[in-house]
């Protein structure tokens, strides 16, 4: 059994994403090294995650949900770190992958990666081009879906092997160096499948409605969980066709931009880089098919 990598997430009824998360990380690292906080103690999560380390917690709605969530995740990462070389932490719809061009898998890569650092994969958002990709997702996601857009917001410092604090949302740490290795990507799956998106957003809107606050401004919960910020679902996906399609798959300029703009985040003790909106999309090379 390997003790190089542990993976940590929190989930509440997101079975579509948890299935992908388990297939990816459970296959790479072994389910015994997967730590899942089951928010609300959902029976479907417990059953699906059999063989993992499942921690059930109450699911009562709370306006400071995200703050509480990341306090728990930070402490769990800190507790696991002495037992593993690296700990990967993130939302259940975020998967770290290694470019197959590296000719090794992610476990082999991290076995060779020194400790005492934080790695920040480049964020790519997998988008469902509903005008071109009619195939339903049954097993692998990459194959039926090949389009991605650059997502600096999801270039998260999520592979941790040093004592540090991670900010709410997982976007910043207090580690003073930015390490963005070529070949490492974080694939964000929120928009990878139109039917699954609608279903997930319906559930999240129900959660925020139960909190009973008038606006996302009154709560420590992601804005995207609120019905007022949702928009019209079909229009969101139709708009992906308007993004400029860039030939090739050269991600070096985006990593260089991250490095050039890396700096302290005011007086918070955290560090950040610029996260501009890029109105472009790429097609993942064939070597990525089946990676998740």
Buried (B, 14 or more C-beta within 10 A) or exposed (E): EBEBBBBBBBBBBBBBBBBBBBBBBBEBBBBBBBBBBBBBBBEEBBEBBEEBBBBBBEBEBBBEBBBBBBEBBBEBBBEBBEEBBBBBBBBBBBBBBBBBEBEEBBBBBBBEBEEEBBBBBBBBBBBBBBEEBEEEBEEBBBBBBBBBBBBBBBBBBBBBBBEBBBBBBBBBBBBEEBBBBEBBBBBBBBBBBBEBBEBBBEEBBEBBEEBEBEEBEEBBBBEEBBBEEBEEBEEBBBEBBEBEEEEEBEBEEBBEBBEEBBEEBEEEBBBBBEBEEBEEBBBBEEEBEEBB
